[in-house]
C-alpha cells in the first residue's frame, strides 16, 4: 500500500477517535435527561456535611470533597437523605439518597478537622514513670487526626503514670496513662477481710503490680492460699 494511503487511513482513524471521545464527554455522567431539572451539587454537599456535623462538637469543621461538575443527577423532589458511614481518622463517606421522582444514590467523601488544645510531651518518657506537669505542655492539634483520643486537662492525670514509652512531641492519649502503681509484684501487703462487723488482717505477697482501685491476686503468707482483692491504699489489699 502506498505511503500516502497509510497516512490517509491514520488520519481517518484519529478523526473517528476524536469524535467518539467528544460524544462521550458531551453525555451526562449519570441519570438526567436533557429536559429534566438537575440536582444542584451544592445541595448534595450541604446535606452530606450537615449529616456529619450533627454528630460532632461545635469546634469541628467538615468539608465535602469537590464533586465532578459534569455530574448530572435528576433533581430530588425533597431534600436528599444523607447517612454518614464509619469515620476513618479524619474522613468519612456519606451516602446521599434521593427516593423520588427518580431514585439515585451517591457516596460523598467528607473530611473532618477539629482544632483543640491537647497535652503534648516535652520529652520522651519511660513506662512506669510518674506523670509530672514538667513533661507536659498544651498545643493546638487536629484531634480528628488522633484516633486513640487525647487529654486536655493535666489535673485528670494526677496520681497516674505512663503505661508505655512515648516520644517527645507526641500527644498524650487516655490509653497512655494508668493509675500509679502503689503495690508491686513481690511486695508484702496487708490483707483486710470484713464480715458481720468483724475485720481480719493478715500478711500476704502481691502477685502483680497495681494502682489504687486495681484488683490483684495475693498469696496469704500463713495459709499459702491465693486470694483476690482490691488495692485501697499503698500496701493495702481488701478482700
Buried (B, 14 or more C-beta within 10 A) or exposed (E): EEEEEEEEEEEEEEEEEEEEEEEEEEEBEEBBEEEBEBBEBEBBBBBBBBBBBEEBEEEBBBBBEEBEEEBBBBBBEEEBBBEBBEBEEBBBBBBBBBEEEBEBEBEBBBBBBBEBBBBBBEEEBEEBEEBEEEBBEEEEBBBBEBEEEBBBEBEEBEEBBBBEEBEEEEBBBBEBBBBBBBBEEEBEBBBBBEEEEEEEEBEBBBBBBBBBEBEBBBBBEEEEEEBEBBBBEEEBBBB
